[in-house]
Amino acid sequence: MQEHSFRRQEVRGFSDFSLTFARDSEAVVVGVVGELDCASGPTLEDRLGDLIENQGNRTVVIDLTNMTFVDSSGLSVLVGAYRRLRERGGDLSLRCPSRSTRKVFQITGLDRVLPIDER
């Protein structure tokens, strides 16, 4: 992946959560670092909303390589972003979920809804 820009954003008040942003060709790659839960989910939701609605990005990849935990509210944020992009003719994919995160997607059936890239 060739990164044209990179920005790491520490989220105030969450020592175990941060986001990274990079551009990979036509896609914006959002890296989730740490726990995606009811406390950190709204931050990711806001940032994705800005990328999709305000900046007009149509292809978003969410890199889960460094995500250590996800709960139902975090899953809801991912599904919401997927729906927003689909409504606008865009695409969202998830990249490199851990084994435990993959299991959560399988148990909830989201592995059949959300595109997952294992590279």
GIDALIN-V92102 format. One record per residue. N is the residue number from 1. RES is the residue in one small letter. SS is DSSP state (hx for helix, st for strand, lp for the rest). PSI is psi in whole degrees, 0 to 359 (* if undefined). D_FIRST is the distance of its C-alpha to the first C-alpha in whole Angstrom. Layout:
# GIDALIN-V92102
n: {N/N}
res: {RES/RES}
ss: {SS/SS}
psi: {PSI/PSI}
d_first: {D_FIRST/D_FIRST}
This chain:
# GIDALIN-V92102
n: {1/2/3/4/5/6/7/8/9/10/11/12/13/14/15/16/17/18/19/20/21/22/23/24/25/26/27/28/29/30/31/32/33/34/35/36/37/38/39/40/41/42/43/44/45/46/47/48/49/50/51/52/53/54/55/56/57/58/59/60/61/62/63/64/65/66/67/68/69/70/71/72/73/74/75/76/77/78/79/80/81/82/83/84/85/86/87/88/89/90/91/92/93/94/95/96/97/98/99/100/101/102/103/104/105/106/107/108/109/110/111/112/113/114/115/116/117/118/119}
res: {m/q/e/h/s/f/r/r/q/e/v/r/g/f/s/d/f/s/l/t/f/a/r/d/s/e/a/v/v/v/g/v/v/g/e/l/d/c/a/s/g/p/t/l/e/d/r/l/g/d/l/i/e/n/q/g/n/r/t/v/v/i/d/l/t/n/m/t/f/v/d/s/s/g/l/s/v/l/v/g/a/y/r/r/l/r/e/r/g/g/d/l/s/l/r/c/p/s/r/s/t/r/k/v/f/q/i/t/g/l/d/r/v/l/p/i/d/e/r}
ss: {lp/lp/lp/lp/lp/st/st/st/st/st/lp/lp/lp/lp/lp/lp/st/st/st/st/st/st/st/st/lp/lp/st/st/st/st/st/st/st/st/st/st/lp/lp/lp/lp/hx/hx/hx/hx/hx/hx/hx/hx/hx/hx/hx/hx/hx/hx/lp/lp/lp/lp/st/st/st/st/st/lp/lp/lp/st/st/st/st/lp/hx/hx/hx/hx/hx/hx/hx/hx/hx/hx/hx/hx/hx/hx/hx/hx/lp/lp/lp/st/st/st/st/st/lp/lp/lp/hx/hx/hx/hx/hx/hx/hx/hx/hx/hx/lp/hx/hx/hx/lp/lp/st/st/st/lp/lp}
psi: {130/120/119/332/151/134/128/133/113/133/120/129/353/96/342/25/133/166/146/152/132/161/131/99/243/350/151/128/121/116/129/124/121/212/128/102/194/337/319/340/315/328/313/319/316/315/320/320/318/315/320/307/318/321/348/18/139/348/116/131/128/112/116/11/318/15/127/344/146/137/186/327/325/319/320/322/316/316/319/318/320/314/316/317/317/321/333/11/19/184/144/138/156/138/132/55/150/170/317/323/319/319/320/316/321/315/320/349/2/342/344/354/309/128/129/125/122/359/*}
d_first: {0/4/6/9/12/12/15/17/20/23/25/28/31/28/27/25/23/20/17/14/13/10/9/6/8/11/11/11/10/13/13/17/18/22/24/24/28/31/30/27/26/28/25/22/24/25/22/20/24/23/19/21/25/25/21/21/18/18/15/14/12/14/12/15/14/17/19/22/25/25/29/30/29/26/26/28/25/22/25/26/22/22/25/25/22/24/27/25/24/20/18/17/15/15/12/14/17/20/23/25/23/23/26/27/25/27/30/30/29/26/24/26/25/21/19/17/14/14/11}
